[in-house]
């Protein structure tokens, strides 16, 4: 079975139910981060989130043979987590109060997908693109070959027809200009 990153969750789930352990590995790696962050935000307790995370995956493992692609795998996975959380809250008879240090805890939890972070990263990338566009052509060329194509100085020299030291010099001047432009 081809478990490439572009394989749909439904195909992976069916393959896993048929015995392809590699399909499970792809599903797990694809969904573990979002599922764990969801549980951690809901429970506000990393030890409890760890326990629920394991429990949800155990339930997925237990239900794999009877799984039907009636809903997307992602929807099914988060429905299991939602139901597990509801059982927990019902058992407590109430949702626990937010801990006094809840804001501090939430700030410490890394969340690479917040809209603010994405906007900030987009703005930084756009500023870098503009700064690169403003470089002289020879410097822009070596920067793009080095950063985007990850070529060595020797390879860039062979492409541009100049020596290694010239490439190194152009790259150094370009990087100095970029640093100055991005710290304005």
C-alpha atoms as one frame of an Amber mdcrd trajectory, in Angstrom:
protein
   0.000   0.000   0.000   1.286   3.454  -0.833   1.109   5.486   2.402   2.358
   8.708   0.843   1.414  12.000   2.462  -1.180  12.646  -0.245  -3.166   9.472
   0.516  -6.564  10.288   2.013  -7.346   9.422   5.611 -10.215   7.185   4.502
  -7.937   5.101   2.271  -5.352   4.884   5.053  -7.969   3.813   7.597  -9.302
   1.089   5.316  -5.765  -0.111   4.600  -4.954  -0.177   8.304  -8.147  -2.126
   9.060  -6.964  -4.616   6.436  -3.640  -5.019   8.239  -1.304  -2.312   6.880
   0.507  -1.016   9.986   2.241   1.680   7.930  -1.134   3.240   7.173  -1.741
   3.647  10.912   1.631   5.330  11.333   0.706   7.912   8.691  -2.717   8.519
  10.267  -1.200   8.850  13.720   1.527  11.263  12.664  -0.992  13.321  10.681
  -3.489  13.724  13.551  -1.542  13.426  16.802  -0.626  17.129  17.114  -4.082
  18.599  16.480  -5.772  15.970  18.679  -3.379  16.481  21.586  -3.679  20.296
  21.410  -7.481  19.997  21.394  -7.454  17.765  24.466  -4.911  19.933  26.285
  -6.942  23.090  25.661 -10.091  21.414  26.892  -8.613  19.772  29.973  -5.951
  22.338  30.921  -3.916  19.559  32.488  -1.105  17.899  30.543  -1.193  14.648
  32.539  -4.939  14.311  31.974  -4.530  15.278  28.305  -1.888  12.543  27.941
  -4.288  10.015  29.453  -7.189  11.066  27.217  -4.918  11.134  24.157  -3.954
   7.505  24.774  -7.566   6.573  25.491  -8.825   8.115  22.247  -6.199   6.260
  20.193  -7.044   3.036  22.038 -10.669   3.520  21.061  -9.641   4.144  17.446
  -7.576   0.958  17.497 -10.463  -0.986  18.994 -12.969   0.307  16.445 -10.835
   0.056  13.298 -12.356  -3.221  12.049 -15.883  -1.820  12.083 -14.987   1.605
  10.719 -16.877   2.722   7.632 -16.043   5.849   5.659 -19.447   7.412   6.415
 -17.710  10.467   7.877 -14.211  11.796   7.376 -11.620  10.157   9.604 -10.764
  13.503  11.171 -14.418  14.081  12.087 -14.697  10.565  13.513 -11.477  10.948
  15.540 -12.535  14.254  17.079 -16.028  12.871  17.748 -14.406  10.105  19.821
 -12.412  12.758  21.708 -15.533  14.905  22.166 -17.524  11.973  23.533 -14.694
  11.014  25.880 -14.566  14.598  27.197 -18.354  14.657  27.656 -18.189  11.442
  29.667 -15.520  13.020  31.838 -17.460  16.254  32.405 -20.628  14.314  33.222
 -18.652  12.288  35.720 -17.573  15.491  37.449 -21.109  16.910  37.244 -19.664
  20.212  36.135 -16.908  21.681  34.084 -14.045  22.605  36.349 -13.282  26.247
  36.952 -10.415  27.737  35.065  -7.274  27.504  37.152  -5.974  30.795  38.470
  -2.822  30.389  36.418  -4.781  29.278  33.326  -3.686  32.205  31.185  -0.037
  31.571  32.035  -0.405  27.875  31.240  -2.118  28.609  27.944   0.619  31.054
  27.003   3.241  28.351  27.607   1.557  25.843  25.305   3.100  26.206  21.860
   0.470  26.646  19.189   1.973  27.027  15.750  -1.413  27.462  14.100  -2.844
  30.547  15.786  -4.157  33.162  13.349  -1.926  35.791  14.931   1.193  33.685
  14.479   0.266  32.807  10.901  -0.322  36.471  10.071   2.942  37.458  11.710
   4.858  34.767   9.810   3.161  35.800   6.572   4.106  39.429   7.159   7.710
  38.441   7.919   7.917  36.327   4.754   6.452  39.180   2.713   8.967  41.681
   4.165  11.790  39.267   3.335  10.481  38.794  -0.224  10.356  42.572  -0.740
  13.850  42.993   0.686  15.184  40.282  -1.639  13.454  41.916  -4.615  15.270
  45.193  -3.794  18.732  43.597  -3.936  20.957  44.176  -6.977  20.471  41.399
  -9.517  23.796  39.631  -8.871  23.220  39.569  -5.111  19.579  38.521  -5.455
  20.614  35.622  -7.689  23.158  34.200  -5.224  20.774  34.639  -2.285  17.983
  32.786  -4.085  20.288  29.996  -5.219  21.708  29.604  -1.711  18.510  29.934
   0.344  15.848  28.489  -1.925  17.842  25.899  -3.849  20.292  25.183  -0.985
  23.246  25.096  -3.372  26.853  25.257  -2.224  29.054  28.252  -2.999  30.885
  26.155  -5.586  27.638  25.146  -7.300  26.450  28.761  -7.379  29.821  29.779
  -8.858  29.466  27.156 -11.591  25.955  28.393 -12.416  26.811  32.109 -12.412
  30.231  31.758 -13.982  32.153  33.440 -11.152  34.572  32.143  -8.562  33.719
  30.868  -5.087  35.118  33.985  -3.396  33.006  36.264  -5.605  29.905  34.258
  -4.722  30.850  34.444  -1.052  31.336  38.209  -1.283  28.016  38.772  -3.082
  26.241  36.600  -0.546  27.807  38.461   2.393  26.845  41.894   0.957  23.339
  40.660   0.196  22.873  39.265   3.704  24.113  42.530   5.248  21.595  44.479
   3.153  18.787  42.085   4.083  19.586  42.345   7.810  19.658  46.133   7.613
  16.392  46.254   5.646  14.582  43.832   7.967  15.625  45.659  11.147  14.290
  49.019   9.931
